[in-house]
Amino acid sequence: MSEKNMQEQINELNRKLDLILERIEEQHRNREEFDDLVSDLSIVAKDAFHQTVVTLDKAQVDLDHSGVPMLLIKLLQNIDTFYEMLEMLESAKDFMKDLSPILHQMGLDAVNKMNEFEQKGYFDIVKNLSQPDVIAALSRTSKAIAEIKMDDTLDNKSLFGILKQLNSPDVRKSMSYALRLLQAMTKEVTRDA
Protein backbone atom coordinates (compact mmCIF):
# COMPACT_ATOMS: atom_id res chain seq x y z
CA MET A 1 0.00 0.00 0.00
CA SER A 2 1.20 3.40 -0.77
CA GLU A 3 1.80 6.01 1.82
CA LYS A 4 -0.83 8.26 0.28
CA ASN A 5 -3.54 5.57 0.52
CA MET A 6 -2.60 4.89 4.07
CA GLN A 7 -2.82 8.57 4.93
CA GLU A 8 -6.28 8.78 3.30
CA GLN A 9 -7.47 5.81 5.34
CA ILE A 10 -6.09 7.35 8.52
CA ASN A 11 -7.84 10.63 7.67
CA GLU A 12 -11.07 8.76 6.96
CA LEU A 13 -10.79 6.91 10.29
CA ASN A 14 -10.12 10.19 12.10
CA ARG A 15 -13.15 11.79 10.47
CA LYS A 16 -15.37 8.83 11.47
CA LEU A 17 -13.93 8.88 14.97
CA ASP A 18 -14.74 12.61 15.22
CA LEU A 19 -18.32 11.89 14.16
CA ILE A 20 -18.62 9.15 16.77
CA LEU A 21 -17.20 11.42 19.47
CA GLU A 22 -19.66 14.18 18.45
CA ARG A 23 -22.55 11.74 18.71
CA ILE A 24 -21.36 10.54 22.12
CA GLU A 25 -21.07 14.16 23.28
CA GLU A 26 -24.57 14.94 21.96
CA GLN A 27 -26.02 11.90 23.75
CA HIS A 28 -24.24 12.99 26.92
CA ARG A 29 -25.77 16.49 26.65
CA ASN A 30 -29.22 14.97 25.99
CA ARG A 31 -28.88 12.70 29.01
CA GLU A 32 -27.86 15.66 31.19
CA GLU A 33 -30.82 17.69 29.90
CA PHE A 34 -33.15 14.75 30.55
CA ASP A 35 -31.73 14.27 34.04
CA ASP A 36 -32.22 18.00 34.73
CA LEU A 37 -35.81 17.76 33.47
CA VAL A 38 -36.53 14.72 35.63
CA SER A 39 -35.01 16.48 38.61
CA ASP A 40 -37.12 19.61 38.02
CA LEU A 41 -40.28 17.58 37.44
CA SER A 42 -39.71 15.57 40.60
CA ILE A 43 -39.43 18.80 42.60
CA VAL A 44 -42.66 20.11 41.03
CA ALA A 45 -44.43 16.77 41.53
CA LYS A 46 -43.35 16.60 45.19
CA ASP A 47 -44.54 20.17 45.74
CA ALA A 48 -47.87 19.47 43.98
CA PHE A 49 -48.31 16.28 46.00
CA HIS A 50 -47.55 18.13 49.23
CA GLN A 51 -50.01 20.90 48.36
CA THR A 52 -52.67 18.31 47.47
CA VAL A 53 -52.15 16.49 50.76
CA VAL A 54 -52.40 19.78 52.69
CA THR A 55 -55.56 20.78 50.79
CA LEU A 56 -57.19 17.38 51.33
CA ASP A 57 -56.22 17.48 55.00
CA LYS A 58 -57.79 20.92 55.40
CA ALA A 59 -60.94 19.62 53.71
CA GLN A 60 -60.83 16.63 56.06
CA VAL A 61 -60.77 14.16 53.20
CA ASP A 62 -59.46 10.72 54.14
CA LEU A 63 -57.81 9.22 51.07
CA ASP A 64 -57.04 5.53 50.76
CA HIS A 65 -53.55 5.56 49.23
CA SER A 66 -53.94 2.06 47.83
CA GLY A 67 -56.95 3.23 45.80
CA VAL A 68 -55.11 6.04 44.01
CA PRO A 69 -53.10 3.76 41.70
CA MET A 70 -56.27 1.81 40.90
CA LEU A 71 -58.03 5.05 40.05
CA LEU A 72 -55.18 6.08 37.76
CA ILE A 73 -55.25 2.66 36.08
CA LYS A 74 -59.02 2.96 35.53
CA LEU A 75 -58.58 6.45 34.12
CA LEU A 76 -55.92 5.23 31.71
CA GLN A 77 -57.99 2.20 30.72
CA ASN A 78 -60.95 4.44 29.90
CA ILE A 79 -59.07 7.23 28.14
CA ASP A 80 -60.89 6.41 24.88
CA THR A 81 -64.24 6.69 26.67
CA PHE A 82 -63.27 10.10 28.06
CA TYR A 83 -62.19 11.19 24.59
CA GLU A 84 -65.54 10.06 23.13
CA MET A 85 -67.37 11.86 25.94
CA LEU A 86 -65.49 15.07 25.20
CA GLU A 87 -66.30 14.67 21.49
CA MET A 88 -69.99 14.25 22.36
CA LEU A 89 -69.90 17.35 24.56
CA GLU A 90 -68.35 19.34 21.72
CA SER A 91 -71.00 18.01 19.33
CA ALA A 92 -73.76 18.91 21.79
CA LYS A 93 -72.31 22.40 22.14
CA ASP A 94 -72.25 22.81 18.36
CA PHE A 95 -75.81 21.43 18.14
CA MET A 96 -77.07 23.92 20.75
CA LYS A 97 -75.25 26.71 18.92
CA ASP A 98 -77.04 25.74 15.70
CA LEU A 99 -80.38 25.11 17.42
CA SER A 100 -80.61 28.34 19.43
CA PRO A 101 -81.59 30.60 16.48
CA ILE A 102 -84.26 28.08 15.47
CA LEU A 103 -85.68 27.96 19.01
CA HIS A 104 -85.59 31.74 19.16
CA GLN A 105 -87.53 32.00 15.90
CA MET A 106 -90.04 29.38 17.08
CA GLY A 107 -90.61 31.42 20.25
CA LEU A 108 -91.18 34.57 18.23
CA ASP A 109 -93.59 32.72 15.91
CA ALA A 110 -95.51 31.34 18.92
CA VAL A 111 -95.81 34.82 20.45
CA ASN A 112 -97.02 36.24 17.13
CA LYS A 113 -99.57 33.41 16.73
CA MET A 114 -100.85 33.94 20.28
CA ASN A 115 -101.22 37.65 19.54
CA GLU A 116 -103.14 36.79 16.37
CA PHE A 117 -105.46 34.45 18.30
CA GLU A 118 -106.06 37.09 20.94
CA GLN A 119 -106.93 39.70 18.31
CA LYS A 120 -109.42 37.26 16.76
CA GLY A 121 -111.01 36.80 20.20
CA TYR A 122 -110.25 33.10 20.64
CA PHE A 123 -109.08 33.67 24.20
CA ASP A 124 -112.35 35.45 25.03
CA ILE A 125 -114.15 32.26 23.98
CA VAL A 126 -111.81 30.28 26.28
CA LYS A 127 -112.47 32.73 29.12
CA ASN A 128 -116.20 32.28 28.60
CA LEU A 129 -115.77 28.50 28.68
CA SER A 130 -114.12 28.79 32.08
CA GLN A 131 -117.17 30.49 33.63
CA PRO A 132 -118.78 28.26 36.30
CA ASP A 133 -122.25 28.37 34.73
CA VAL A 134 -120.87 27.44 31.28
CA ILE A 135 -118.88 24.58 32.79
CA ALA A 136 -121.98 23.35 34.64
CA ALA A 137 -124.05 23.52 31.44
CA LEU A 138 -121.40 21.63 29.47
CA SER A 139 -121.22 19.03 32.24
CA ARG A 140 -124.99 18.54 32.20
CA THR A 141 -124.99 18.31 28.41
CA SER A 142 -122.19 15.76 28.27
CA LYS A 143 -123.84 13.73 31.05
CA ALA A 144 -127.14 13.69 29.16
CA ILE A 145 -125.39 12.66 25.92
CA ALA A 146 -123.62 9.85 27.78
CA GLU A 147 -126.83 8.59 29.43
CA ILE A 148 -129.19 8.75 26.45
CA LYS A 149 -128.58 6.09 23.82
CA MET A 150 -130.42 5.48 20.53
CA ASP A 151 -133.36 3.17 21.18
CA ASP A 152 -135.51 1.75 18.33
CA THR A 153 -138.63 1.49 20.46
CA LEU A 154 -138.38 4.99 21.95
CA ASP A 155 -136.98 6.86 18.97
CA ASN A 156 -139.02 5.23 16.19
CA LYS A 157 -142.00 7.62 16.50
CA SER A 158 -144.50 8.74 14.00
CA LEU A 159 -144.73 12.33 12.84
CA PHE A 160 -147.86 12.75 14.99
CA GLY A 161 -145.96 11.43 18.05
CA ILE A 162 -143.14 13.92 17.44
CA LEU A 163 -145.66 16.80 17.08
CA LYS A 164 -147.28 15.70 20.32
CA GLN A 165 -143.88 15.90 22.09
CA LEU A 166 -143.27 19.37 20.63
CA ASN A 167 -146.37 20.53 22.48
CA SER A 168 -144.66 19.77 25.83
CA PRO A 169 -143.38 22.93 27.65
CA ASP A 170 -140.01 21.29 28.44
CA VAL A 171 -139.41 20.38 24.79
CA ARG A 172 -140.45 23.86 23.57
CA LYS A 173 -138.15 25.47 26.14
CA SER A 174 -135.21 23.22 25.15
CA MET A 175 -135.82 23.83 21.43
CA SER A 176 -136.03 27.59 21.97
CA TYR A 177 -132.77 27.53 23.93
CA ALA A 178 -131.08 25.40 21.21
CA LEU A 179 -132.22 27.83 18.51
CA ARG A 180 -130.90 30.85 20.47
CA LEU A 181 -127.61 29.02 21.00
CA LEU A 182 -127.29 28.28 17.28
CA GLN A 183 -128.07 31.92 16.42
CA ALA A 184 -125.43 33.20 18.86
CA MET A 185 -122.83 30.77 17.48
CA THR A 186 -123.64 31.83 13.92
CA LYS A 187 -123.26 35.49 14.92
CA GLU A 188 -119.84 34.80 16.48
CA VAL A 189 -118.64 32.87 13.42
CA THR A 190 -119.73 35.58 10.98
CA ARG A 191 -118.21 38.29 13.17
CA ASP A 192 -114.80 36.52 13.18
CA ALA A 193 -114.85 35.93 9.43
C-alpha positions as CSV (number, residue, x, y, z in Angstrom):
1,M,0.0,0.0,0.0
2,S,1.2,3.4,-0.8
3,E,1.8,6.0,1.8
4,K,-0.8,8.3,0.3
5,N,-3.5,5.6,0.5
6,M,-2.6,4.9,4.1
7,Q,-2.8,8.6,4.9
8,E,-6.3,8.8,3.3
9,Q,-7.5,5.8,5.3
10,I,-6.1,7.4,8.5
11,N,-7.8,10.6,7.7
12,E,-11.1,8.8,7.0
13,L,-10.8,6.9,10.3
14,N,-10.1,10.2,12.1
15,R,-13.1,11.8,10.5
16,K,-15.4,8.8,11.5
17,L,-13.9,8.9,15.0
18,D,-14.7,12.6,15.2
19,L,-18.3,11.9,14.2
20,I,-18.6,9.1,16.8
21,L,-17.2,11.4,19.5
22,E,-19.7,14.2,18.5
23,R,-22.5,11.7,18.7
24,I,-21.4,10.5,22.1
25,E,-21.1,14.2,23.3
26,E,-24.6,14.9,22.0
27,Q,-26.0,11.9,23.8
28,H,-24.2,13.0,26.9
29,R,-25.8,16.5,26.6
30,N,-29.2,15.0,26.0
31,R,-28.9,12.7,29.0
32,E,-27.9,15.7,31.2
33,E,-30.8,17.7,29.9
34,F,-33.1,14.8,30.5
35,D,-31.7,14.3,34.0
36,D,-32.2,18.0,34.7
37,L,-35.8,17.8,33.5
38,V,-36.5,14.7,35.6
39,S,-35.0,16.5,38.6
40,D,-37.1,19.6,38.0
41,L,-40.3,17.6,37.4
42,S,-39.7,15.6,40.6
43,I,-39.4,18.8,42.6
44,V,-42.7,20.1,41.0
45,A,-44.4,16.8,41.5
46,K,-43.3,16.6,45.2
47,D,-44.5,20.2,45.7
48,A,-47.9,19.5,44.0
49,F,-48.3,16.3,46.0
50,H,-47.5,18.1,49.2
51,Q,-50.0,20.9,48.4
52,T,-52.7,18.3,47.5
53,V,-52.1,16.5,50.8
54,V,-52.4,19.8,52.7
55,T,-55.6,20.8,50.8
56,L,-57.2,17.4,51.3
57,D,-56.2,17.5,55.0
58,K,-57.8,20.9,55.4
59,A,-60.9,19.6,53.7
60,Q,-60.8,16.6,56.1
61,V,-60.8,14.2,53.2
62,D,-59.5,10.7,54.1
63,L,-57.8,9.2,51.1
64,D,-57.0,5.5,50.8
65,H,-53.6,5.6,49.2
66,S,-53.9,2.1,47.8
67,G,-56.9,3.2,45.8
68,V,-55.1,6.0,44.0
69,P,-53.1,3.8,41.7
70,M,-56.3,1.8,40.9
71,L,-58.0,5.1,40.1
72,L,-55.2,6.1,37.8
73,I,-55.3,2.7,36.1
74,K,-59.0,3.0,35.5
75,L,-58.6,6.5,34.1
76,L,-55.9,5.2,31.7
77,Q,-58.0,2.2,30.7
78,N,-61.0,4.4,29.9
79,I,-59.1,7.2,28.1
80,D,-60.9,6.4,24.9
81,T,-64.2,6.7,26.7
82,F,-63.3,10.1,28.1
83,Y,-62.2,11.2,24.6
84,E,-65.5,10.1,23.1
85,M,-67.4,11.9,25.9
86,L,-65.5,15.1,25.2
87,E,-66.3,14.7,21.5
88,M,-70.0,14.3,22.4
89,L,-69.9,17.4,24.6
90,E,-68.3,19.3,21.7
91,S,-71.0,18.0,19.3
92,A,-73.8,18.9,21.8
93,K,-72.3,22.4,22.1
94,D,-72.2,22.8,18.4
95,F,-75.8,21.4,18.1
96,M,-77.1,23.9,20.7
97,K,-75.2,26.7,18.9
98,D,-77.0,25.7,15.7
99,L,-80.4,25.1,17.4
100,S,-80.6,28.3,19.4
101,P,-81.6,30.6,16.5
102,I,-84.3,28.1,15.5
103,L,-85.7,28.0,19.0
104,H,-85.6,31.7,19.2
105,Q,-87.5,32.0,15.9
106,M,-90.0,29.4,17.1
107,G,-90.6,31.4,20.3
108,L,-91.2,34.6,18.2
109,D,-93.6,32.7,15.9
110,A,-95.5,31.3,18.9
111,V,-95.8,34.8,20.5
112,N,-97.0,36.2,17.1
113,K,-99.6,33.4,16.7
114,M,-100.9,33.9,20.3
115,N,-101.2,37.6,19.5
116,E,-103.1,36.8,16.4
117,F,-105.5,34.4,18.3
118,E,-106.1,37.1,20.9
119,Q,-106.9,39.7,18.3
120,K,-109.4,37.3,16.8
121,G,-111.0,36.8,20.2
122,Y,-110.2,33.1,20.6
123,F,-109.1,33.7,24.2
124,D,-112.3,35.4,25.0
125,I,-114.1,32.3,24.0
126,V,-111.8,30.3,26.3
127,K,-112.5,32.7,29.1
128,N,-116.2,32.3,28.6
129,L,-115.8,28.5,28.7
130,S,-114.1,28.8,32.1
131,Q,-117.2,30.5,33.6
132,P,-118.8,28.3,36.3
133,D,-122.3,28.4,34.7
134,V,-120.9,27.4,31.3
135,I,-118.9,24.6,32.8
136,A,-122.0,23.3,34.6
137,A,-124.1,23.5,31.4
138,L,-121.4,21.6,29.5
139,S,-121.2,19.0,32.2
140,R,-125.0,18.5,32.2
141,T,-125.0,18.3,28.4
142,S,-122.2,15.8,28.3
143,K,-123.8,13.7,31.0
144,A,-127.1,13.7,29.2
145,I,-125.4,12.7,25.9
146,A,-123.6,9.8,27.8
147,E,-126.8,8.6,29.4
148,I,-129.2,8.7,26.4
149,K,-128.6,6.1,23.8
150,M,-130.4,5.5,20.5
151,D,-133.4,3.2,21.2
152,D,-135.5,1.8,18.3
153,T,-138.6,1.5,20.5
154,L,-138.4,5.0,22.0
155,D,-137.0,6.9,19.0
156,N,-139.0,5.2,16.2
157,K,-142.0,7.6,16.5
158,S,-144.5,8.7,14.0
159,L,-144.7,12.3,12.8
160,F,-147.9,12.8,15.0
161,G,-146.0,11.4,18.1
162,I,-143.1,13.9,17.4
163,L,-145.7,16.8,17.1
164,K,-147.3,15.7,20.3
165,Q,-143.9,15.9,22.1
166,L,-143.3,19.4,20.6
167,N,-146.4,20.5,22.5
168,S,-144.7,19.8,25.8
169,P,-143.4,22.9,27.6
170,D,-140.0,21.3,28.4
171,V,-139.4,20.4,24.8
172,R,-140.4,23.9,23.6
173,K,-138.1,25.5,26.1
174,S,-135.2,23.2,25.1
175,M,-135.8,23.8,21.4
176,S,-136.0,27.6,22.0
177,Y,-132.8,27.5,23.9
178,A,-131.1,25.4,21.2
179,L,-132.2,27.8,18.5
180,R,-130.9,30.8,20.5
181,L,-127.6,29.0,21.0
182,L,-127.3,28.3,17.3
183,Q,-128.1,31.9,16.4
184,A,-125.4,33.2,18.9
185,M,-122.8,30.8,17.5
186,T,-123.6,31.8,13.9
187,K,-123.3,35.5,14.9
188,E,-119.8,34.8,16.5
189,V,-118.6,32.9,13.4
190,T,-119.7,35.6,11.0
191,R,-118.2,38.3,13.2
192,D,-114.8,36.5,13.2
193,A,-114.8,35.9,9.4
